Amino acid sequence: MLVLSRKNRESVVVNGTNGFDRKIIVTVLEIKGGKVRLGFDADADVPVHRLEVWERIHAGSPTPNPKQSAELPKQRVPYCN
C-alpha cells in the first residue's frame, strides 16, 4: 500500500503505463472534523466506487455488470490546483 500525505487542494494522479492513457486524479477537497472529502476526476468510462459498493458488485460475479456499476450517478469533479 502506498501511503501519501496531502494537504487541502493537493492531488495525486493514478495512471497506467505502456500506452494506458487513462488517468484518475484524486484531490483533497476538504478536511473537517476528522473526515476528508476527496474528489475523483476520471474518464467517464472509468468506474469509481467506494470499496463496499465495489465488493457488492463483484460478490459472486466473475465479471462486473455495467448496469450494477451505475448505483450512484457519476459526477465529474473539476481538477483543483
C-alpha positions as MATLAB code, in Angstrom:
seq = 'MLVLSRKNRESVVVNGTNGFDRKIIVTVLEIKGGKVRLGFDADADVPVHRLEVWERIHAGSPTPNPKQSAELPKQRVPYCN';
ca = [
       0.000    0.000    0.000;
       1.301    3.414   -0.946;
       0.703    5.990    1.784;
       0.875    9.690    0.907;
       0.280   12.869    2.825;
      -1.659   15.611    1.052;
      -2.902   18.982    2.200;
      -6.174   20.625    1.252;
      -6.435   21.122   -2.532;
      -3.423   18.904   -3.246;
      -3.833   15.997   -5.659;
      -2.497   12.570   -6.567;
      -2.516   11.166  -10.123;
      -3.118    7.457  -10.758;
      -2.027    6.459  -14.244;
      -1.120    3.247  -16.005;
       1.979    2.605  -18.057;
       2.871    1.424  -21.546;
       0.162    3.179  -23.527;
      -2.519    3.179  -20.817;
      -3.755    6.717  -21.385;
      -6.449    6.890  -18.726;
      -5.774    8.662  -15.506;
      -7.541    9.329  -12.257;
      -6.827   12.493  -10.325;
      -7.716   12.350   -6.631;
      -7.905   15.746   -4.911;
      -8.363   16.530   -1.219;
     -11.344   18.895   -1.227;
     -11.885   19.390    2.486;
     -10.574   18.231    5.838;
     -13.097   18.828    8.605;
     -13.952   17.137   11.893;
     -11.799   14.084   11.315;
     -13.222   13.486    7.822;
     -11.608   14.015    4.452;
     -13.611   14.820    1.318;
     -11.975   13.559   -1.849;
     -12.734   14.494   -5.453;
     -12.133   11.972   -8.247;
     -11.613   13.198  -11.793;
     -11.654   10.227  -14.174;
     -12.714    9.428  -17.719;
     -16.464    8.766  -17.904;
     -15.869    5.102  -18.750;
     -13.636    4.505  -15.704;
     -15.841    3.318  -12.821;
     -15.014    4.765   -9.397;
     -16.699    3.133   -6.397;
     -16.416    3.062   -2.634;
     -14.894   -0.272   -1.591;
     -18.128   -1.603   -0.076;
     -20.037   -0.867   -3.301;
     -17.321   -2.488   -5.415;
     -17.419   -5.596   -3.199;
     -21.216   -5.860   -3.608;
     -20.894   -5.514   -7.381;
     -18.269   -8.259   -7.552;
     -19.689  -10.610   -4.903;
     -20.387  -13.908   -6.594;
     -19.998  -12.387  -10.037;
     -16.915  -13.314  -12.097;
     -17.452  -10.332  -14.417;
     -18.844   -6.960  -13.382;
     -22.250   -5.984  -14.708;
     -22.125   -2.428  -16.131;
     -25.745   -1.803  -15.078;
     -24.862   -2.557  -11.443;
     -21.948   -0.102  -11.507;
     -24.414    2.732  -12.070;
     -25.593    2.577   -8.438;
     -24.637    6.203   -7.884;
     -24.675    8.804  -10.649;
     -21.184    9.732  -11.770;
     -20.187   13.320  -11.280;
     -17.023   14.781  -12.638;
     -15.131   16.885  -10.154;
     -13.012   19.597  -11.766;
      -9.295   19.407  -11.210;
      -8.166   21.787   -8.455;
      -4.650   23.190   -8.196;
];
